[in-house]
Amino acid sequence: MIRKISVFLLIFSLTACAELQQVVNQLPQEGGVLSNTDIASGLRQALDFGIDKQVTKLTQTDGFFKNDLVKILLPEELQKVDKALRDIGLSSLADEGLKVLNRAAEDAVKEATPIFVDAVKEITFADAKNILLGNDDAATQYLTSKTDDALYAKFNPVIKNSFSKVGADEIWSNLINKYNNIPFTNNVNPDLTDYVTGEALKGVYTMIAVEEKDIRTKIGSRTTDLLKKVFALQD
């Protein structure tokens, strides 16, 4: 018992990676020593849970639009369009314009899972060690660094196509034309595809971070023996 307590105290005092790896490797766990493979597998499992539980929600109707954490609002240069339309009694048109932006993001996120799955498979013990003792969103930041470019390339054409499919191009053309016809306003013509692509990516990573934080801070969210053992190391 004394040895076990000493090992836990030592983990919090070490900063060198080589020392940390040695301690982690020797840490007694219920059922035996927790191996490097176990630690990496636990981090993969945590990310898999975040992808499955949280990202899947975003692909559903109103997954973005009715989720205040990730709802896509208008870019700054178009907020004046929204306000002006509401001021002249066109709130329903402004609402519809927001809705179709979010619908496009919901459509695009369906393309994300295979890219995430590939990135999660690549987590090494060295990655896992740094993630495990990192910030509450360290795993999400790792996933962001590995998938951001690939997801942008995947999302952008889907969102462009989705704008056409859900009628966003027609709605926004109508909305912007009405705004441009308001006296004393300056015409606007933003690249909404790029904007919504970026906002969709932020939303995906935000929701994965929500699940990661739950697993890190709430023992009840560690729903498998492996998650309980691995994340006990950072408690």
C-alpha positions in Angstrom: 0.0 0.0 0.0 2.9 2.4 0.9 4.6 1.6 -2.4 1.4 2.3 -4.3 0.9 5.7 -2.7 4.6 6.6 -3.3 4.3 5.8 -7.0 1.2 8.0 -7.3 3.0 10.9 -5.6 6.0 10.4 -7.8 3.9 10.8 -11.0 2.8 14.3 -10.0 6.4 15.4 -9.3 8.1 14.1 -12.5 8.3 16.1 -15.6 10.9 14.2 -17.7 9.2 12.0 -20.3 11.6 9.1 -19.8 10.9 9.1 -16.0 7.2 9.4 -16.6 7.1 6.5 -18.9 9.0 4.3 -16.4 6.6 5.2 -13.6 3.5 4.7 -15.7 4.9 1.3 -16.9 5.4 0.2 -13.3 2.2 1.5 -11.8 0.2 -1.3 -10.2 -3.3 -1.6 -11.4 -6.1 -3.9 -10.4 -5.6 -6.9 -12.6 -1.9 -6.2 -13.3 0.5 -3.5 -14.7 -1.0 -1.0 -17.1 1.0 -1.4 -20.3 1.9 1.2 -22.9 -0.5 -0.5 -25.2 -3.3 -0.2 -22.6 -2.7 3.5 -22.2 -2.7 4.2 -25.9 -5.8 2.0 -26.3 -7.6 3.9 -23.5 -7.0 7.3 -25.2 -8.2 5.8 -28.5 -11.3 4.6 -26.7 -12.0 8.0 -25.2 -11.8 9.7 -28.6 -13.9 7.0 -30.2 -16.6 7.6 -27.6 -16.4 11.3 -28.3 -16.8 10.8 -32.0 -19.6 8.3 -31.7 -21.5 10.1 -29.0 -21.1 13.7 -29.8 -20.2 14.1 -33.5 -23.1 11.8 -34.4 -25.4 14.3 -32.8 -24.2 17.0 -35.2 -25.3 15.0 -38.2 -28.9 15.0 -37.2 -31.5 17.6 -38.1 -30.9 20.7 -35.9 -27.7 19.1 -34.6 -26.1 22.5 -35.1 -29.1 24.8 -35.3 -30.5 23.9 -31.9 -27.2 23.4 -30.1 -26.0 26.7 -28.6 -22.4 25.4 -28.2 -22.0 25.1 -32.0 -24.9 26.9 -33.7 -23.5 28.8 -36.7 -24.4 32.5 -36.6 -23.8 35.0 -39.4 -20.3 36.2 -40.1 -19.6 39.7 -38.8 -20.0 41.4 -42.2 -23.5 39.9 -42.6 -24.8 40.6 -39.1 -25.9 44.0 -40.4 -28.0 42.1 -43.0 -29.7 40.1 -40.4 -30.5 43.2 -38.2 -31.7 45.2 -41.2 -34.0 42.5 -42.4 -35.5 42.1 -38.9 -35.9 45.8 -38.6 -38.1 45.9 -41.7 -40.3 42.9 -40.7 -38.4 40.1 -42.5 -37.4 38.1 -39.4 -38.7 34.8 -40.9 -36.4 35.2 -43.9 -33.5 36.0 -41.6 -34.2 32.9 -39.5 -34.4 30.7 -42.7 -31.0 32.1 -43.8 -29.5 31.0 -40.5 -31.1 27.6 -40.6 -29.8 26.6 -44.0 -26.2 27.5 -43.0 -26.6 25.1 -40.1 -28.2 22.5 -42.3 -25.2 22.5 -44.6 -22.9 21.9 -41.7 -25.0 19.0 -40.4 -24.8 17.5 -43.9 -21.0 17.9 -44.1 -20.2 16.3 -40.7 -21.4 13.0 -42.0 -18.1 12.9 -43.9 -16.0 13.3 -40.8 -16.1 9.9 -39.1 -13.8 7.9 -41.4 -11.1 10.6 -41.2 -11.4 10.7 -37.4 -11.2 6.9 -37.2 -8.0 6.8 -39.2 -6.4 9.5 -37.0 -7.4 7.8 -33.7 -5.8 4.5 -35.0 -2.5 6.4 -35.3 -2.2 7.4 -31.7 1.1 6.1 -30.3 2.1 5.6 -26.6 4.2 8.8 -26.8 1.2 10.7 -28.0 -1.0 9.1 -25.4 1.4 9.9 -22.6 1.4 13.6 -23.4 -2.4 13.6 -24.0 -3.2 11.8 -20.7 -1.4 14.3 -18.5 -2.3 17.3 -20.6 -5.1 19.8 -20.4 -8.8 18.8 -20.4 -8.9 19.1 -24.2 -5.4 17.6 -25.0 -6.9 14.7 -26.9 -9.1 17.0 -28.9 -6.2 19.2 -29.7 -4.2 16.2 -30.9 -7.1 15.1 -33.1 -7.4 18.7 -34.5 -3.8 18.7 -35.5 -4.1 15.4 -37.3 -7.5 16.0 -39.1 -8.1 19.7 -39.6 -6.7 19.9 -43.2 -8.3 16.7 -44.3 -11.7 17.6 -42.9 -11.6 21.1 -44.5 -10.9 19.5 -47.9 -13.8 17.0 -47.3 -16.3 19.5 -45.8 -15.9 22.3 -48.3 -17.3 20.7 -51.4 -20.0 19.0 -49.4 -21.1 22.3 -47.9 -21.1 23.9 -51.3 -23.2 21.1 -52.7 -25.5 21.1 -49.6 -26.1 24.8 -50.1 -27.6 24.0 -53.4 -29.5 20.9 -52.1 -31.2 22.6 -49.2 -31.8 25.8 -51.1 -29.3 27.9 -49.3 -28.0 29.5 -52.4 -31.5 30.6 -53.5 -32.4 31.8 -49.9 -29.2 33.7 -49.5 -29.4 35.2 -52.9 -33.0 36.4 -52.1 -31.9 37.6 -48.6 -28.9 39.5 -49.8 -30.7 41.0 -52.7 -33.4 42.3 -50.4 -30.8 43.8 -48.1 -28.9 45.4 -51.0 -32.2 47.0 -52.1 -32.6 48.7 -48.7 -31.8 52.4 -49.2 -28.4 53.7 -48.0 -26.8 50.2 -47.5 -23.6 48.9 -49.0 -23.8 45.8 -51.1 -22.4 42.6 -49.6 -21.4 39.3 -51.3 -19.4 37.1 -48.8 -17.9 33.6 -49.4 -20.4 31.7 -47.2 -19.0 28.3 -48.2 -15.6 28.9 -46.6 -17.1 30.5 -43.6 -19.5 27.7 -42.9 -16.8 25.1 -43.5 -14.7 26.7 -40.8 -17.6 27.0 -38.3 -18.5 23.3 -38.9 -15.0 22.3 -38.1 -15.1 24.3 -34.9 -18.4 22.7 -33.9 -17.0 19.2 -34.4 -14.0 19.7 -32.2 -16.1 21.6 -29.6 -18.3 18.5 -29.1 -15.4 16.1 -29.0 -13.9 18.3 -26.3 -17.1 18.1 -24.3 -16.9 14.3 -24.2 -13.2 14.4 -23.4 -13.7 16.7 -20.4 -16.5 14.5 -19.1 -14.3 11.5 -19.2 -11.4 13.3 -17.5 -13.4 15.0 -14.8 -16.3 12.6 -14.1 -15.6 9.1 -13.0 -19.1 8.1 -13.9 -18.4 8.9 -17.6 -15.6 6.3 -17.7 -17.9 3.5 -18.8 -15.3 0.8 -19.4 -12.7 -0.8 -17.2 -10.0 0.4 -19.5 -11.1 4.0 -19.3 -11.3 3.8 -15.5 -7.7 2.4 -15.3 -6.1 4.8 -17.8 -7.7 8.0 -16.6 -7.0 7.1 -13.0 -3.4 8.0 -13.8 -4.4 11.7 -14.3 -6.7 12.0 -11.3 
